[in-house]
């Protein structure tokens, strides 16, 4: 069990994917994403979501991401946030998103 204080340390925000492209340098199939978090700016990330999404289907969609992890080097790319998703037994990632439109940068609590 974690405390409420522990949970509030994780900064989870809503953002819109503004760019998605293949990431052939990654060890596992992935896309490079650029996500708009409103007043917080844009962040880049690598996401292993190629089984259920294409760059065209994910661009323009809102996603939920953790934005306060330290940057992580992945091949020749620096990931600045972690997109959240549910992973099934086949390794398919279903992204967490909003049911309706929410302002980019809105905090999840």
N, CA, C and O atoms as CSV, one atom per row, in Angstrom:
chain,resi,resn,atom,element,x,y,z
A,1,UNK,N,N,0.845,-1.184,0.000
A,1,UNK,CA,C,0.000,0.000,0.000
A,1,UNK,C,C,0.890,1.248,0.000
A,1,UNK,O,O,1.941,1.290,0.639
A,2,UNK,N,N,0.431,2.253,-0.737
A,2,UNK,CA,C,1.133,3.533,-0.712
A,2,UNK,C,C,0.222,4.565,-0.076
A,2,UNK,O,O,-0.991,4.374,0.010
A,3,UNK,N,N,0.808,5.638,0.361
A,3,UNK,CA,C,0.018,6.712,0.963
A,3,UNK,C,C,-0.446,7.676,-0.131
A,3,UNK,O,O,0.058,7.651,-1.253
A,4,UNK,N,N,-1.412,8.521,0.218
A,4,UNK,CA,C,-1.872,9.548,-0.715
A,4,UNK,C,C,-0.709,10.457,-1.084
A,4,UNK,O,O,-0.587,10.871,-2.237
A,5,UNK,N,N,0.146,10.769,-0.118
A,5,UNK,CA,C,1.320,11.607,-0.396
A,5,UNK,C,C,2.223,10.960,-1.438
A,5,UNK,O,O,2.769,11.653,-2.297
A,6,UNK,N,N,2.390,9.632,-1.373
A,6,UNK,CA,C,3.191,8.934,-2.386
A,6,UNK,C,C,2.560,9.107,-3.765
A,6,UNK,O,O,3.261,9.401,-4.733
A,7,UNK,N,N,1.249,8.928,-3.860
A,7,UNK,CA,C,0.551,9.045,-5.132
A,7,UNK,C,C,0.690,10.446,-5.721
A,7,UNK,O,O,0.895,10.600,-6.925
A,8,UNK,N,N,0.579,11.458,-4.879
A,8,UNK,CA,C,0.623,12.832,-5.393
A,8,UNK,C,C,2.008,13.224,-5.902
A,8,UNK,O,O,2.150,14.245,-6.574
A,9,UNK,N,N,3.020,12.432,-5.593
A,9,UNK,CA,C,4.366,12.694,-6.129
A,9,UNK,C,C,4.448,12.367,-7.620
A,9,UNK,O,O,5.308,12.892,-8.326
A,10,UNK,N,N,3.562,11.507,-8.094
A,10,UNK,CA,C,3.550,11.126,-9.510
A,10,UNK,C,C,2.716,12.165,-10.264
A,10,UNK,O,O,1.515,12.296,-10.025
A,11,UNK,N,N,3.356,12.898,-11.169
A,11,UNK,CA,C,2.689,13.961,-11.922
A,11,UNK,C,C,2.154,13.382,-13.230
A,11,UNK,O,O,2.889,13.225,-14.205
A,12,UNK,N,N,0.858,13.068,-13.228
A,12,UNK,CA,C,0.197,12.453,-14.381
A,12,UNK,C,C,-0.657,13.519,-15.061
A,12,UNK,O,O,-1.482,14.173,-14.423
A,13,UNK,N,N,-0.445,13.683,-16.368
A,13,UNK,CA,C,-1.115,14.754,-17.105
A,13,UNK,C,C,-1.730,14.251,-18.407
A,13,UNK,O,O,-1.352,13.204,-18.931
A,14,UNK,N,N,-2.684,15.023,-18.911
A,14,UNK,CA,C,-3.306,14.789,-20.206
A,14,UNK,C,C,-2.524,15.575,-21.254
A,14,UNK,O,O,-2.157,16.728,-21.028
A,15,UNK,N,N,-2.273,14.948,-22.396
A,15,UNK,CA,C,-1.613,15.634,-23.501
A,15,UNK,C,C,-2.110,15.102,-24.831
A,15,UNK,O,O,-2.698,14.024,-24.900
A,16,UNK,N,N,-1.871,15.859,-25.879
A,16,UNK,CA,C,-2.271,15.464,-27.226
A,16,UNK,C,C,-1.043,15.120,-28.054
A,16,UNK,O,O,-0.083,15.888,-28.110
A,17,UNK,N,N,-1.084,13.964,-28.693
A,17,UNK,CA,C,0.011,13.546,-29.564
A,17,UNK,C,C,-0.007,14.440,-30.800
A,17,UNK,O,O,-0.985,14.452,-31.547
A,18,UNK,N,N,1.078,15.189,-31.016
A,18,UNK,CA,C,1.134,16.081,-32.173
A,18,UNK,C,C,2.037,15.528,-33.279
A,18,UNK,O,O,2.001,16.006,-34.413
A,19,UNK,N,N,2.845,14.521,-32.945
A,19,UNK,CA,C,3.692,13.886,-33.960
A,19,UNK,C,C,3.972,12.453,-33.535
A,19,UNK,O,O,4.235,12.189,-32.362
A,20,UNK,N,N,3.917,11.537,-34.479
A,20,UNK,CA,C,4.238,10.128,-34.233
A,20,UNK,C,C,4.980,9.599,-35.445
A,20,UNK,O,O,4.577,9.827,-36.586
A,21,UNK,N,N,6.071,8.890,-35.186
A,21,UNK,CA,C,6.844,8.324,-36.287
A,21,UNK,C,C,7.522,7.044,-35.840
A,21,UNK,O,O,7.715,6.809,-34.647
A,22,UNK,N,N,7.880,6.222,-36.813
A,22,UNK,CA,C,8.571,4.967,-36.522
A,22,UNK,C,C,9.893,5.245,-35.814
A,22,UNK,O,O,10.510,6.292,-36.009
A,23,UNK,N,N,10.314,4.294,-34.996
A,23,UNK,CA,C,11.567,4.391,-34.246
A,23,UNK,C,C,12.376,3.116,-34.538
A,23,UNK,O,O,12.472,2.233,-33.685
A,24,UNK,N,N,12.952,3.024,-35.735
A,24,UNK,CA,C,13.627,1.785,-36.129
A,24,UNK,C,C,14.863,1.448,-35.299
A,24,UNK,O,O,15.284,0.291,-35.280
A,25,UNK,N,N,15.450,2.418,-34.619
A,25,UNK,CA,C,16.644,2.168,-33.800
A,25,UNK,C,C,16.331,1.478,-32.470
A,25,UNK,O,O,17.236,0.950,-31.825
A,26,UNK,N,N,15.073,1.476,-32.056
A,26,UNK,CA,C,14.685,0.845,-30.789
A,26,UNK,C,C,14.825,-0.671,-30.894
A,26,UNK,O,O,14.616,-1.246,-31.963
A,27,UNK,N,N,15.180,-1.319,-29.775
A,27,UNK,CA,C,15.310,-2.790,-29.759
A,27,UNK,C,C,13.990,-3.484,-30.026
A,27,UNK,O,O,13.935,-4.469,-30.762
A,28,UNK,N,N,12.919,-2.965,-29.422
A,28,UNK,CA,C,11.578,-3.511,-29.639
A,28,UNK,C,C,10.799,-2.508,-30.484
A,28,UNK,O,O,11.043,-1.306,-30.388
A,29,UNK,N,N,9.865,-2.982,-31.311
A,29,UNK,CA,C,9.101,-2.059,-32.161
A,29,UNK,C,C,8.453,-0.943,-31.330
A,29,UNK,O,O,7.786,-1.200,-30.328
A,30,UNK,N,N,8.666,0.294,-31.773
A,30,UNK,CA,C,8.181,1.453,-31.022
A,30,UNK,C,C,7.989,2.636,-31.963
A,30,UNK,O,O,8.447,2.638,-33.106
A,31,UNK,N,N,7.297,3.638,-31.437
A,31,UNK,CA,C,7.156,4.919,-32.119
A,31,UNK,C,C,7.798,5.995,-31.267
A,31,UNK,O,O,7.853,5.884,-30.042
A,32,UNK,N,N,8.284,7.041,-31.926
A,32,UNK,CA,C,8.669,8.277,-31.259
A,32,UNK,C,C,7.430,9.169,-31.284
A,32,UNK,O,O,6.828,9.381,-32.337
A,33,UNK,N,N,7.057,9.690,-30.111
A,33,UNK,CA,C,5.904,10.581,-30.018
A,33,UNK,C,C,6.338,11.939,-29.503
A,33,UNK,O,O,7.257,12.040,-28.690
A,34,UNK,N,N,5.679,12.978,-29.974
A,34,UNK,CA,C,5.791,14.316,-29.396
A,34,UNK,C,C,4.403,14.657,-28.884
A,34,UNK,O,O,3.422,14.604,-29.626
A,35,UNK,N,N,4.335,15.007,-27.604
A,35,UNK,CA,C,3.045,15.228,-26.943
A,35,UNK,C,C,2.969,16.659,-26.429
A,35,UNK,O,O,3.904,17.152,-25.799
A,36,UNK,N,N,1.850,17.321,-26.702
A,36,UNK,CA,C,1.605,18.696,-26.258
A,36,UNK,C,C,0.904,18.668,-24.903
A,36,UNK,O,O,-0.209,18.158,-24.774
A,37,UNK,N,N,1.582,19.228,-23.888
A,37,UNK,CA,C,1.007,19.312,-22.549
A,37,UNK,C,C,0.599,20.749,-22.203
A,37,UNK,O,O,0.683,21.161,-21.047
A,38,UNK,N,N,0.166,21.493,-23.195
A,38,UNK,CA,C,-0.329,22.853,-22.966
A,38,UNK,C,C,0.746,23.765,-22.424
A,38,UNK,O,O,1.841,23.842,-22.982
A,39,UNK,N,N,0.441,24.466,-21.326
A,39,UNK,CA,C,1.378,25.420,-20.729
A,39,UNK,C,C,2.676,24.767,-20.263
A,39,UNK,O,O,3.676,25.454,-20.057
A,40,UNK,N,N,2.667,23.447,-20.094
A,40,UNK,CA,C,3.873,22.727,-19.663
A,40,UNK,C,C,4.802,22.431,-20.840
A,40,UNK,O,O,5.911,21.936,-20.638
A,41,UNK,N,N,4.370,22.725,-22.051
A,41,UNK,CA,C,5.191,22.521,-23.235
A,41,UNK,C,C,5.019,21.142,-23.848
A,41,UNK,O,O,4.099,20.399,-23.506
A,42,UNK,N,N,5.919,20.820,-24.756
A,42,UNK,CA,C,5.878,19.512,-25.399
A,42,UNK,C,C,6.946,18.619,-24.797
A,42,UNK,O,O,7.971,19.089,-24.305
A,43,UNK,N,N,6.686,17.328,-24.847
A,43,UNK,CA,C,7.641,16.309,-24.372
A,43,UNK,C,C,7.694,15.201,-25.403
A,43,UNK,O,O,6.709,14.904,-26.078
A,44,UNK,N,N,8.879,14.591,-25.510
A,44,UNK,CA,C,9.079,13.459,-26.414
A,44,UNK,C,C,9.068,12.172,-25.598
A,44,UNK,O,O,9.442,12.157,-24.425
A,45,UNK,N,N,8.634,11.099,-26.241
A,45,UNK,CA,C,8.694,9.791,-25.602
A,45,UNK,C,C,8.769,8.701,-26.658
A,45,UNK,O,O,8.410,8.905,-27.818
A,46,UNK,N,N,9.236,7.559,-26.234
A,46,UNK,CA,C,9.216,6.356,-27.053
A,46,UNK,C,C,8.136,5.452,-26.477
A,46,UNK,O,O,8.051,5.270,-25.263
A,47,UNK,N,N,7.309,4.887,-27.357
A,47,UNK,CA,C,6.204,4.051,-26.880
A,47,UNK,C,C,6.109,2.776,-27.717
A,47,UNK,O,O,6.084,2.823,-28.947
A,48,UNK,N,N,6.058,1.647,-27.032
A,48,UNK,CA,C,5.928,0.347,-27.697
A,48,UNK,C,C,4.443,0.045,-27.911
A,48,UNK,O,O,3.870,-0.826,-27.258
A,49,UNK,N,N,3.845,0.773,-28.825
A,49,UNK,CA,C,2.399,0.693,-29.065
A,49,UNK,C,C,2.095,0.300,-30.511
A,49,UNK,O,O,0.998,0.558,-31.007
A,50,UNK,N,N,3.057,-0.318,-31.183
A,50,UNK,CA,C,2.922,-0.594,-32.620
A,50,UNK,C,C,1.930,-1.695,-32.959
A,50,UNK,O,O,1.506,-1.799,-34.110
A,51,UNK,N,N,1.547,-2.518,-31.993
A,51,UNK,CA,C,0.614,-3.614,-32.292
A,51,UNK,C,C,-0.813,-3.129,-32.502
A,51,UNK,O,O,-1.558,-3.726,-33.280
A,52,UNK,N,N,-1.204,-2.062,-31.823
A,52,UNK,CA,C,-2.591,-1.596,-31.908
A,52,UNK,C,C,-2.748,-0.230,-32.567
A,52,UNK,O,O,-3.868,0.176,-32.877
A,53,UNK,N,N,-1.651,0.483,-32.786
A,53,UNK,CA,C,-1.738,1.843,-33.302
A,53,UNK,C,C,-0.754,2.047,-34.454
A,53,UNK,O,O,0.276,1.380,-34.539
A,54,UNK,N,N,-1.095,2.976,-35.327
A,54,UNK,CA,C,-0.180,3.448,-36.358
A,54,UNK,C,C,0.084,4.929,-36.076
A,54,UNK,O,O,-0.667,5.555,-35.329
A,55,UNK,N,N,1.135,5.495,-36.660
A,55,UNK,CA,C,1.354,6.933,-36.447
A,55,UNK,C,C,0.139,7.779,-36.829
A,55,UNK,O,O,-0.170,8.765,-36.160
A,56,UNK,N,N,-0.545,7.396,-37.900
A,56,UNK,CA,C,-1.723,8.162,-38.326
A,56,UNK,C,C,-2.882,8.057,-37.347
A,56,UNK,O,O,-3.599,9.036,-37.140
A,57,UNK,N,N,-3.085,6.876,-36.734
A,57,UNK,CA,C,-4.230,6.718,-35.828
A,57,UNK,C,C,-3.980,7.338,-34.461
A,57,UNK,O,O,-4.935,7.661,-33.755
A,58,UNK,N,N,-2.724,7.512,-34.070
A,58,UNK,CA,C,-2.431,8.066,-32.737
A,58,UNK,C,C,-2.253,9.583,-32.763
A,58,UNK,O,O,-2.500,10.252,-31.759
A,59,UNK,N,N,-1.822,10.133,-33.907
A,59,UNK,CA,C,-1.635,11.583,-34.000
A,59,UNK,C,C,-2.973,12.289,-33.825
A,59,UNK,O,O,-3.962,11.939,-34.470
A,60,UNK,N,N,-2.992,13.287,-32.946
A,60,UNK,CA,C,-4.210,14.031,-32.651
A,60,UNK,C,C,-5.013,13.477,-31.490
A,60,UNK,O,O,-5.989,14.096,-31.067
A,61,UNK,N,N,-4.626,12.332,-30.969
A,61,UNK,CA,C,-5.347,11.710,-29.849
A,61,UNK,C,C,-4.788,12.196,-28.514
A,61,UNK,O,O,-3.595,12.469,-28.386
A,62,UNK,N,N,-5.669,12.298,-27.530
A,62,UNK,CA,C,-5.223,12.619,-26.177
A,62,UNK,C,C,-4.782,11.347,-25.475
A,62,UNK,O,O,-5.399,10.291,-25.616
A,63,UNK,N,N,-3.691,11.470,-24.709
A,63,UNK,CA,C,-3.160,10.363,-23.930
A,63,UNK,C,C,-2.896,10.843,-22.505
A,63,UNK,O,O,-2.974,12.035,-22.206
A,64,UNK,N,N,-2.584,9.892,-21.645
A,64,UNK,CA,C,-2.261,10.181,-20.254
A,64,UNK,C,C,-0.815,9.752,-20.038
A,64,UNK,O,O,-0.420,8.656,-20.434
A,65,UNK,N,N,-0.022,10.631,-19.403
A,65,UNK,CA,C,1.404,10.338,-19.242
A,65,UNK,C,C,1.938,10.866,-17.920
A,65,UNK,O,O,1.431,11.843,-17.369
A,66,UNK,N,N,2.972,10.198,-17.425
A,66,UNK,CA,C,3.728,10.677,-16.261
A,66,UNK,C,C,4.802,11.613,-16.803
A,66,UNK,O,O,5.565,11.239,-17.695
A,67,UNK,N,N,4.862,12.834,-16.262
A,67,UNK,CA,C,5.806,13.798,-16.806
A,67,UNK,C,C,6.955,14.145,-15.855
A,67,UNK,O,O,7.795,14.980,-16.189
A,68,UNK,N,N,7.004,13.518,-14.680
A,68,UNK,CA,C,8.088,13.890,-13.764
A,68,UNK,C,C,9.095,12.773,-13.496
A,68,UNK,O,O,9.743,12.761,-12.449
A,69,UNK,N,N,9.231,11.834,-14.436
A,69,UNK,CA,C,10.351,10.901,-14.386
A,69,UNK,C,C,11.565,11.606,-14.984
A,69,UNK,O,O,11.403,12.507,-15.807
A,70,UNK,N,N,12.770,11.220,-14.592
A,70,UNK,CA,C,13.943,11.813,-15.241
A,70,UNK,C,C,14.026,11.352,-16.690
A,70,UNK,O,O,13.522,10.280,-17.024
A,71,UNK,N,N,14.654,12.146,-17.559
A,71,UNK,CA,C,14.814,11.728,-18.962
A,71,UNK,C,C,15.536,10.384,-19.044
A,71,UNK,O,O,16.381,10.066,-18.208
A,72,UNK,N,N,15.186,9.603,-20.068
A,72,UNK,CA,C,15.779,8.277,-20.238
A,72,UNK,C,C,16.272,8.125,-21.674
A,72,UNK,O,O,15.528,8.351,-22.628
A,73,UNK,N,N,17.542,7.738,-21.809
A,73,UNK,CA,C,18.124,7.512,-23.132
A,73,UNK,C,C,17.657,6.163,-23.664
A,73,UNK,O,O,17.838,5.134,-23.013
A,74,UNK,N,N,17.054,6.177,-24.852
A,74,UNK,CA,C,16.615,4.955,-25.525
A,74,UNK,C,C,17.215,5.007,-26.923
A,74,UNK,O,O,16.777,5.793,-27.763
A,75,UNK,N,N,18.206,4.179,-27.168
A,75,UNK,CA,C,18.968,4.213,-28.428
A,75,UNK,C,C,19.494,5.632,-28.620
A,75,UNK,O,O,20.193,6.148,-27.748
A,76,UNK,N,N,19.177,6.269,-29.737
A,76,UNK,CA,C,19.672,7.614,-30.022
A,76,UNK,C,C,18.643,8.696,-29.688
A,76,UNK,O,O,18.665,9.775,-30.280
A,77,UNK,N,N,17.750,8.414,-28.752
A,77,UNK,CA,C,16.592,9.268,-28.461
A,77,UNK,C,C,16.458,9.437,-26.951
A,77,UNK,O,O,16.702,8.496,-26.195
A,78,UNK,N,N,16.071,10.632,-26.512
A,78,UNK,CA,C,15.846,10.880,-25.087
A,78,UNK,C,C,14.347,10.972,-24.835
A,78,UNK,O,O,13.669,11.849,-25.371
A,79,UNK,N,N,13.837,10.057,-24.014
A,79,UNK,CA,C,12.427,10.036,-23.650
A,79,UNK,C,C,12.227,10.939,-22.439
A,79,UNK,O,O,12.961,10.834,-21.457
A,80,UNK,N,N,11.225,11.836,-22.507
A,80,UNK,CA,C,11.004,12.838,-21.462
A,80,UNK,C,C,9.734,12.617,-20.651
A,80,UNK,O,O,9.462,13.372,-19.717
A,81,UNK,N,N,8.962,11.605,-20.989
A,81,UNK,CA,C,7.750,11.290,-20.232
A,81,UNK,C,C,7.410,9.829,-20.478
A,81,UNK,O,O,8.028,9.176,-21.318
A,82,UNK,N,N,6.428,9.317,-19.746
A,82,UNK,CA,C,6.004,7.923,-19.878
A,82,UNK,C,C,4.516,7.886,-20.177
A,82,UNK,O,O,3.698,8.227,-19.323
A,83,UNK,N,N,4.163,7.471,-21.389
A,83,UNK,CA,C,2.762,7.316,-21.761
A,83,UNK,C,C,2.235,6.073,-21.049
A,83,UNK,O,O,2.904,5.040,-21.013
A,84,UNK,N,N,1.035,6.179,-20.483
A,84,UNK,CA,C,0.464,5.074,-19.720
A,84,UNK,C,C,-0.475,4.231,-20.580
A,84,UNK,O,O,-1.203,4.742,-21.430
A,85,UNK,N,N,-0.433,2.928,-20.329
A,85,UNK,CA,C,-1.303,2.021,-21.058
A,85,UNK,C,C,-1.479,0.721,-20.302
A,85,UNK,O,O,-0.721,0.405,-19.386
A,86,UNK,N,N,-2.483,-0.016,-20.698
A,86,UNK,CA,C,-2.747,-1.340,-20.136
A,86,UNK,C,C,-2.144,-2.372,-21.084
A,86,UNK,O,O,-2.374,-2.320,-22.292
A,87,UNK,N,N,-1.368,-3.314,-20.529
A,87,UNK,CA,C,-0.672,-4.310,-21.341
A,87,UNK,C,C,-1.316,-5.671,-21.122
A,87,UNK,O,O,-1.403,-6.156,-19.993
A,88,UNK,N,N,-1.768,-6.286,-22.220
A,88,UNK,CA,C,-2.390,-7.607,-22.082
A,88,UNK,C,C,-1.341,-8.714,-22.182
A,88,UNK,O,O,-0.153,-8.429,-22.335
A,89,UNK,N,N,-1.763,-9.951,-22.100
A,89,UNK,CA,C,-0.840,-11.088,-22.087
A,89,UNK,C,C,-0.089,-11.263,-23.402
A,89,UNK,O,O,0.932,-11.950,-23.436
A,90,UNK,N,N,-0.573,-10.655,-24.486
A,90,UNK,CA,C,0.109,-10.709,-25.783
A,90,UNK,C,C,1.077,-9.547,-25.975
A,90,UNK,O,O,1.697,-9.422,-27.032
A,91,UNK,N,N,1.209,-8.691,-24.953
A,91,UNK,CA,C,2.092,-7.544,-25.055
A,91,UNK,C,C,1.500,-6.358,-25.794
A,91,UNK,O,O,2.210,-5.400,-26.101
A,92,UNK,N,N,0.211,-6.413,-26.079
A,92,UNK,CA,C,-0.452,-5.294,-26.742
A,92,UNK,C,C,-0.783,-4.218,-25.713
A,92,UNK,O,O,-1.342,-4.504,-24.654
A,93,UNK,N,N,-0.430,-2.983,-26.040
A,93,UNK,CA,C,-0.646,-1.860,-25.132
A,93,UNK,C,C,-1.854,-1.065,-25.599
A,93,UNK,O,O,-1.881,-0.563,-26.723
A,94,UNK,N,N,-2.850,-0.951,-24.734
A,94,UNK,CA,C,-3.992,-0.075,-24.973
A,94,UNK,C,C,-3.749,1.194,-24.184
A,94,UNK,O,O,-3.699,1.170,-22.954
A,95,UNK,N,N,-3.596,2.307,-24.896
A,95,UNK,CA,C,-3.276,3.568,-24.241
A,95,UNK,C,C,-4.406,4.062,-23.353
A,95,UNK,O,O,-5.584,3.888,-23.665
A,96,UNK,N,N,-4.024,4.683,-22.237
A,96,UNK,CA,C,-5.001,5.363,-21.393
A,96,UNK,C,C,-5.255,6.724,-22.011
A,96,UNK,O,O,-4.318,7.420,-22.402
A,97,UNK,N,N,-6.512,7.101,-22.100
A,97,UNK,CA,C,-6.891,8.347,-22.742
A,97,UNK,C,C,-8.095,8.932,-22.013
A,97,UNK,O,O,-8.574,8.369,-21.029
A,98,UNK,N,N,-8.570,10.052,-22.501
A,98,UNK,CA,C,-9.747,10.685,-21.904
A,98,UNK,C,C,-10.990,10.249,-22.663
A,98,UNK,O,O,-10.921,9.962,-23.858
A,99,UNK,N,N,-12.105,10.198,-21.988
A,99,UNK,CA,C,-13.368,9.850,-22.640
A,99,UNK,C,C,-13.852,11.018,-23.500
A,99,UNK,O,O,-14.415,10.819,-24.577
A,100,UNK,N,N,-13.630,12.215,-23.017
A,100,UNK,CA,C,-13.964,13.427,-23.766
A,100,UNK,C,C,-12.717,14.265,-23.903
A,100,UNK,O,O,-11.627,13.822,-23.542
A,101,UNK,N,N,-12.858,15.455,-24.413
A,101,UNK,CA,C,-11.715,16.349,-24.571
A,101,UNK,C,C,-11.406,17.026,-23.243
A,101,UNK,O,O,-12.309,17.486,-22.545
A,102,UNK,N,N,-10.123,17.083,-22.900
A,102,UNK,CA,C,-9.672,17.758,-21.684
A,102,UNK,C,C,-8.547,18.705,-22.068
A,102,UNK,O,O,-7.831,18.443,-23.035
A,103,UNK,N,N,-8.374,19.791,-21.341
A,103,UNK,CA,C,-7.280,20.715,-21.666
A,103,UNK,C,C,-5.913,20.012,-21.539
A,103,UNK,O,O,-5.661,19.286,-20.577
A,104,UNK,N,N,-5.048,20.245,-22.524
A,104,UNK,CA,C,-3.704,19.690,-22.440
A,104,UNK,C,C,-3.009,20.208,-21.186
A,104,UNK,O,O,-3.072,21.399,-20.880
A,105,UNK,N,N,-2.352,19.314,-20.469
A,105,UNK,CA,C,-1.646,19.669,-19.241
A,105,UNK,C,C,-2.474,19.445,-17.991
A,105,UNK,O,O,-1.956,19.562,-16.880
A,106,UNK,N,N,-3.756,19.124,-18.150
A,106,UNK,CA,C,-4.620,18.927,-16.977
A,106,UNK,C,C,-4.076,17.758,-16.158
A,106,UNK,O,O,-3.761,16.696,-16.695
A,107,UNK,N,N,-3.973,17.979,-14.847
A,107,UNK,CA,C,-3.419,16.960,-13.948
A,107,UNK,C,C,-4.459,15.887,-13.644
A,107,UNK,O,O,-5.639,16.183,-13.458
A,108,UNK,N,N,-4.007,14.649,-13.598
A,108,UNK,CA,C,-4.854,13.524,-13.206
A,108,UNK,C,C,-4.706,13.347,-11.705
A,108,UNK,O,O,-3.590,13.313,-11.187
A,109,UNK,N,N,-5.820,13.237,-11.012
A,109,UNK,CA,C,-5.736,13.034,-9.554
A,109,UNK,C,C,-6.817,12.085,-9.086
A,109,UNK,O,O,-6.908,11.792,-7.894
